[in-house]
């Protein structure tokens, strides 16, 4: 199975149309079995930004797309809307569900093994605008969803906010309760955690030193198509490609090259799949 992971597209003022076109070309070339967009589709949650994001998602068809909201997908300065209807535009243009389940069945688009994607909305327009929250109800939703997954299915958790801090990143606070979420993910048998938010890619793992095979891969995507890259990806754009096999997964980070107009592989990491 091949998964394309992109995040932080930021349709709006920071968006780079040429780069989003390059993403579409990358998709046509690699033809992934599923596409994950882990939040911040828009810059300011405006209708015109959501319409542009919707058109982009439609051009990814017929491939399955898993999407979740980010902190930029709720209004920041339109205070009345943020307090009383923060997800109105997201629900209208992207998905009426804020927490969702997406299954890929064996045999679908040449997928050899089933997969269950559980996307949780970690944005929190009332409690923590920037670094988000996950509530007990959402964690219970994920627990039930993974418990009911088909035996042997790949289990993928998708959120916007990061659960670990890359060693070379800017000091952006992690999601409150991140250690609890990581421990629950282990209990749920999660194979991959995909997120974004920090605008810098990182192929990490949540495990004790020397025991990475026992940990959960935590894969962060940079900003796919905006001017807001940070850290070592300042001014850059990146996406991830993940190849899943029966015994291992390989994640490859790609950086956009303005000279070639293409995404070029820059880093990779192989993860053993845990036996359940």
Secondary structure, DSSP 8 states (H G I E B T S, - for coil): -EEEEE----BSTTB-HHHHHHHHHHHHHH--SEEEEES--BSS--HHHHHHHHHHHHTTTTSEEEEE--GGGS-SS-HHHHHH-TTHHHHHHT-S-SSEEEEE-TTGGG-SS-EEEEE----BTTTBTTT----HHHHHHHHHHHHTS-TT-EEEEE-SS-SS--TTS------TTHHHHHHHHHHHT-SEEEE-SSSS-EEEEES-TT-GGGSEEEEE---SSBS---GGGTT--EEEEEEE-SSEEEEEEEEEETTTTEEEEEEEEEEE----
